[in-house]
């Protein structure tokens, strides 16, 4: 099987995450996309991070109606900080006959050099990069990578229609008591409404 991995804090999951997962799955002919919520994301502000079990529960609820989307608790169950390299290694050991792709937004390219064991990670697993129009890719700035690595990254570009939704936008709407129906999957609205942000 060919499987996409979409990691993230999903703080909370929103319709943009589901759209990206669906579009990448379709455009790259993947068998499925695994959504992998991180327990402790290494590059994010943790001050407003919802509890990991709650984020996992919301992602599970969100994908119920999508047969080609699944959730893995691999990072939530692992102690400590969630590093992508560890996750990819675990998946490859557990499912040696499957081919994994790691999905990121083009906004993450700029900080990619700081990821743990990034050069080894690029050898282990092809990246699929969702091009965000508000983040034009400046390949010349990726000077931590070899020409071969940059070529691999360029081959993974996936063009999809932009979605203007972010988890920050969802949390802001929650704090302001606004309607969430155009931002998040219906199944998680009762959970979000029960939270006091």
Protein Blocks (a to p, Z undefined) as FASTA:
>chain_A
ZZdddedjklacdfklmmmmmmmmmmnopabdcddddfbdckbcfklgccfklmmmmmmm
mmmmmmkbccdfklmmpgcjddfklmmmmmmmmmmmbccdddddfklmmmmmmpghklmm
mmmpccdddddfklccdfklmmmbcfklmmmmmmmpccdddddddfklmmmmmmnopafk
lmbcfklmmmmmmpcZZ
